[in-house]
Amino acid sequence: MIIRVPSEAPRYVPTEERFVLRYTMANDPVRMTSRELDALREMIKSGNEKRFYDWTKWQIERDYVMRCDRHECQQCKRRGRYRRATIVHHIKHLKDRPDLALCMYDPDTGERQLESVCKICHEENHPEWQRPIQNNPRFTTEERWD
């Protein structure tokens, strides 16, 4: 039986340092490769950008943003209200800046790029996505049965 002896004896790591190590290892920024960026641009060009939200890297980044914001809607929070966030919003739209798709902060300006919001605030941010209410007439023909 061979017993392996570690080359370096384990050392005591203070709690703060362990937290910092665990935090930085678990929360490394998710990087997008140039190949993935090209695939995302192709999806946007073909109108299939919704497929991006199924990517594992997006799910990881989404969970990270929600945890950082404590699942609170940041826009409601600025207004002094509390609502549970259900959506992570791209402040600079995905179609305009696909290179920032997985960045919590914009590297150019340092401003927030991804933000947790509730459904109501997200609909306020995107009024163009709302379907117009169609005014359907009750009767389609003039013929009536009286």
C-alpha beads as a LAMMPS data file, in Angstrom:
LAMMPS data file: protein, C-alpha beads

146 atoms
145 bonds

1 atom types
1 bond types

-500.0 500.0 xlo xhi
-500.0 500.0 ylo yhi
-500.0 500.0 zlo zhi

Masses

1 110.0

Atoms # bond

1 1 1 0.000 0.000 0.000
2 1 1 1.390 3.380 -1.053
3 1 1 0.682 6.383 1.131
4 1 1 1.045 9.749 -0.510
5 1 1 2.248 12.572 1.642
6 1 1 1.249 16.070 0.528
7 1 1 4.225 18.147 -0.512
8 1 1 2.947 21.110 1.468
9 1 1 1.264 20.836 4.821
10 1 1 -2.239 22.293 4.903
11 1 1 -2.264 25.671 6.555
12 1 1 -4.952 27.389 8.551
13 1 1 -6.950 29.830 6.439
14 1 1 -8.778 32.601 8.331
15 1 1 -12.527 32.818 7.848
16 1 1 -12.378 36.118 5.929
17 1 1 -9.823 34.752 3.496
18 1 1 -11.875 31.577 2.993
19 1 1 -14.917 33.705 2.219
20 1 1 -12.962 35.796 -0.289
21 1 1 -11.539 32.680 -1.960
22 1 1 -14.929 30.991 -2.139
23 1 1 -16.611 34.176 -3.378
24 1 1 -14.093 34.856 -6.144
25 1 1 -13.981 31.229 -7.283
26 1 1 -17.759 30.858 -7.380
27 1 1 -18.464 34.260 -8.917
28 1 1 -15.917 34.607 -11.666
29 1 1 -17.484 36.634 -14.462
30 1 1 -18.908 34.454 -17.168
31 1 1 -16.928 35.044 -20.322
32 1 1 -18.328 34.841 -23.831
33 1 1 -15.991 33.447 -26.462
34 1 1 -15.739 35.039 -29.894
35 1 1 -17.402 31.941 -31.336
36 1 1 -20.380 32.341 -28.992
37 1 1 -20.565 36.056 -29.764
38 1 1 -20.684 35.290 -33.484
39 1 1 -23.423 32.715 -32.856
40 1 1 -25.392 35.278 -30.840
41 1 1 -25.049 37.900 -33.573
42 1 1 -26.268 35.325 -36.115
43 1 1 -29.272 34.521 -33.891
44 1 1 -30.102 38.226 -33.606
45 1 1 -29.787 38.656 -37.351
46 1 1 -32.151 35.733 -38.003
47 1 1 -34.605 36.860 -35.301
48 1 1 -33.964 33.921 -32.936
49 1 1 -32.354 35.872 -30.085
50 1 1 -34.760 34.255 -27.599
51 1 1 -32.679 31.075 -27.911
52 1 1 -29.867 32.922 -26.110
53 1 1 -31.865 32.766 -22.876
54 1 1 -31.562 28.956 -22.920
55 1 1 -27.744 29.056 -22.813
56 1 1 -26.166 27.691 -19.650
57 1 1 -23.855 30.692 -19.394
58 1 1 -26.857 33.029 -19.408
59 1 1 -28.589 30.969 -16.702
60 1 1 -25.461 31.178 -14.518
61 1 1 -25.139 34.945 -15.014
62 1 1 -28.867 35.437 -14.452
63 1 1 -28.724 33.555 -11.153
64 1 1 -25.691 35.576 -10.091
65 1 1 -27.412 38.911 -10.829
66 1 1 -30.544 37.816 -8.976
67 1 1 -28.480 36.791 -5.943
68 1 1 -26.563 40.071 -5.964
69 1 1 -29.826 42.029 -6.072
70 1 1 -31.414 39.732 -3.450
71 1 1 -34.290 38.986 -5.831
72 1 1 -35.583 42.548 -5.392
73 1 1 -36.782 44.687 -8.275
74 1 1 -34.188 47.440 -8.520
75 1 1 -36.517 49.925 -10.233
76 1 1 -39.207 49.489 -7.572
77 1 1 -36.504 49.798 -4.925
78 1 1 -35.477 53.196 -6.355
79 1 1 -39.123 54.272 -6.045
80 1 1 -39.279 53.142 -2.412
81 1 1 -41.349 50.001 -3.012
82 1 1 -40.590 46.309 -2.774
83 1 1 -41.446 43.704 -5.385
84 1 1 -39.842 40.359 -6.047
85 1 1 -37.780 40.357 -9.228
86 1 1 -38.481 37.655 -11.794
87 1 1 -36.561 38.973 -14.821
88 1 1 -32.989 40.091 -15.448
89 1 1 -33.141 43.120 -17.741
90 1 1 -30.440 44.135 -20.239
91 1 1 -30.237 47.914 -19.828
92 1 1 -28.460 48.229 -23.171
93 1 1 -30.582 45.993 -25.341
94 1 1 -29.261 42.656 -26.517
95 1 1 -29.815 43.595 -30.153
96 1 1 -27.805 46.804 -29.783
97 1 1 -24.902 45.445 -27.715
98 1 1 -24.595 41.638 -27.959
99 1 1 -21.034 41.879 -26.620
100 1 1 -22.492 42.912 -23.232
101 1 1 -24.952 40.022 -23.094
102 1 1 -23.176 38.340 -20.160
103 1 1 -21.700 41.418 -18.439
104 1 1 -23.192 42.697 -15.218
105 1 1 -21.334 45.997 -15.678
106 1 1 -20.445 47.813 -18.876
107 1 1 -16.617 47.733 -19.061
108 1 1 -16.536 51.039 -20.988
109 1 1 -18.588 53.155 -18.582
110 1 1 -18.671 51.048 -15.414
111 1 1 -22.453 51.396 -15.276
112 1 1 -24.791 48.542 -14.515
113 1 1 -25.751 46.488 -17.586
114 1 1 -27.870 43.703 -16.050
115 1 1 -30.541 44.489 -13.476
116 1 1 -33.186 42.441 -11.659
117 1 1 -36.695 43.744 -12.297
118 1 1 -40.275 42.621 -11.777
119 1 1 -42.594 41.897 -14.680
120 1 1 -44.446 45.222 -14.355
121 1 1 -41.242 47.293 -14.538
122 1 1 -39.951 45.190 -17.419
123 1 1 -43.142 45.900 -19.361
124 1 1 -42.677 49.618 -18.644
125 1 1 -39.160 49.357 -20.077
126 1 1 -40.404 47.598 -23.214
127 1 1 -43.772 49.058 -24.248
128 1 1 -43.061 47.964 -27.830
129 1 1 -43.401 44.316 -26.752
130 1 1 -46.945 44.739 -25.548
131 1 1 -49.594 43.516 -27.877
132 1 1 -52.140 46.154 -28.809
133 1 1 -55.676 45.453 -27.681
134 1 1 -57.732 44.689 -30.725
135 1 1 -61.197 46.124 -30.822
136 1 1 -63.157 43.164 -32.175
137 1 1 -66.713 43.960 -33.108
138 1 1 -69.296 41.796 -31.421
139 1 1 -71.067 40.999 -34.674
140 1 1 -69.139 40.364 -37.853
141 1 1 -72.121 40.584 -40.175
142 1 1 -75.172 42.802 -40.328
143 1 1 -77.515 39.808 -40.260
144 1 1 -79.238 39.419 -36.907
145 1 1 -81.723 36.983 -35.553
146 1 1 -84.325 38.948 -33.648

Bonds

1 1 1 2
2 1 2 3
3 1 3 4
4 1 4 5
5 1 5 6
6 1 6 7
7 1 7 8
8 1 8 9
9 1 9 10
10 1 10 11
11 1 11 12
12 1 12 13
13 1 13 14
14 1 14 15
15 1 15 16
16 1 16 17
17 1 17 18
18 1 18 19
19 1 19 20
20 1 20 21
21 1 21 22
22 1 22 23
23 1 23 24
24 1 24 25
25 1 25 26
26 1 26 27
27 1 27 28
28 1 28 29
29 1 29 30
30 1 30 31
31 1 31 32
32 1 32 33
33 1 33 34
34 1 34 35
35 1 35 36
36 1 36 37
37 1 37 38
38 1 38 39
39 1 39 40
40 1 40 41
41 1 41 42
42 1 42 43
43 1 43 44
44 1 44 45
45 1 45 46
46 1 46 47
47 1 47 48
48 1 48 49
49 1 49 50
50 1 50 51
51 1 51 52
52 1 52 53
53 1 53 54
54 1 54 55
55 1 55 56
56 1 56 57
57 1 57 58
58 1 58 59
59 1 59 60
60 1 60 61
61 1 61 62
62 1 62 63
63 1 63 64
64 1 64 65
65 1 65 66
66 1 66 67
67 1 67 68
68 1 68 69
69 1 69 70
70 1 70 71
71 1 71 72
72 1 72 73
73 1 73 74
74 1 74 75
75 1 75 76
76 1 76 77
77 1 77 78
78 1 78 79
79 1 79 80
80 1 80 81
81 1 81 82
82 1 82 83
83 1 83 84
84 1 84 85
85 1 85 86
86 1 86 87
87 1 87 88
88 1 88 89
89 1 89 90
90 1 90 91
91 1 91 92
92 1 92 93
93 1 93 94
94 1 94 95
95 1 95 96
96 1 96 97
97 1 97 98
98 1 98 99
99 1 99 100
100 1 100 101
101 1 101 102
102 1 102 103
103 1 103 104
104 1 104 105
105 1 105 106
106 1 106 107
107 1 107 108
108 1 108 109
109 1 109 110
110 1 110 111
111 1 111 112
112 1 112 113
113 1 113 114
114 1 114 115
115 1 115 116
116 1 116 117
117 1 117 118
118 1 118 119
119 1 119 120
120 1 120 121
121 1 121 122
122 1 122 123
123 1 123 124
124 1 124 125
125 1 125 126
126 1 126 127
127 1 127 128
128 1 128 129
129 1 129 130
130 1 130 131
131 1 131 132
132 1 132 133
133 1 133 134
134 1 134 135
135 1 135 136
136 1 136 137
137 1 137 138
138 1 138 139
139 1 139 140
140 1 140 141
141 1 141 142
142 1 142 143
143 1 143 144
144 1 144 145
145 1 145 146
